[in-house]
Amino acid sequence: MKVDGTAVAFSGANIDNAKVSYRVYRQEIFTFWPWYRIIPPGRGEREEITFGDTITDAEGKFTFDFVAKPAKKKKKDEIRTYNYF
C-alpha cells in the first residue's frame, strides 16, 4: 500500500523539510453473529505492522509504503477482514 499525505500549518501554508513519523496498525474486524458472545482470546487486538520516519518535500508532501499483510494463523476456510490505521 502507498500512503500519500501533506503537512499543512493552521494558516494553510505547506510545511517543507519537516520530519513525519508514522506507525501503521492492523486490527481484525468481526462480523456480528447472535450466537457469538465474546471475541476469542488473542484476536481483535491491534498489531503494529510498520513504523518509520520520512521528510516532506518543498510542497509539504510525503509518502511511504507498507505491506498490508494478514495475520499468520488462520484456518483454511476462515475469512478475515482487517482495518489498517
N, C-alpha and C positions, 0 to 999 in steps of 0.2 A: 504494500500500500504506500502511496505517496501522499504526504501531508504538506499543504501549502498554507502559508499564513503571512500576515502583515502586521508589523509593530507600528501602532499609531498612538500619538500622545493625545491627551484630553483636548488639546487645542486643534487637533485634526492633522497635525504635521506628522509625516512619516519619520520614524526613528532609524537612522542608519548606523551601521557598525555597533549594534547592540548585541550583547550576549543573550541568547534564548536557550533556556534549559527546558527539557521535556521528559516526560515519563508516559509510557503507554501501558495501560492495564487491560486485561481480558476478564470478563465476568460472564458466567453461564446464565442463560435465561431459561426459566422453566415454564412450560405450559401448565396452566391450572387444570387439574383434574379433581373432581369432587372427592375421590377416594384417597388422594394424597393429603396427608395431614401435616407432614413436615418435609423439608428438603433433606435428602440423605446426607449424613455427615461427610464432610470433606468436599462437598460440591456446592457451587454457588458463591464461593469466596472469590474475591478478585485476586488476580495473579499478575505480577509485573512481567511484561513482555520485553520491553527495552527502555533505555533511558540514554540521555546524552545532552550535548550542547552544540549549538551552531551560532553563526553570526549573521545578522541581517545585512543585506546589500545596500547600495546607495538609495534605493527606493523604499527601504524598510521591509523588503520581502525576505522570507526564509522558507526553506523546505527541508524535509527529512523523510527517510523511508523506513519502513518496518515490515516484517513478515507477519501476517495475521494467521498464526499457526493455531491449530486446535489443541485441546488437551491430549495427552498421550494415551491415557487409559480410557477405553470405551468399548462397549460390547459391539459385536459385528453389525447388528441391525438397529442400533441405537442412533437416534437423530439428535444432534445437539445444536443449539443456537447460542451465539455469543454477542455481547456488546464489547466494543473496543473503545476505550476513552482515555 
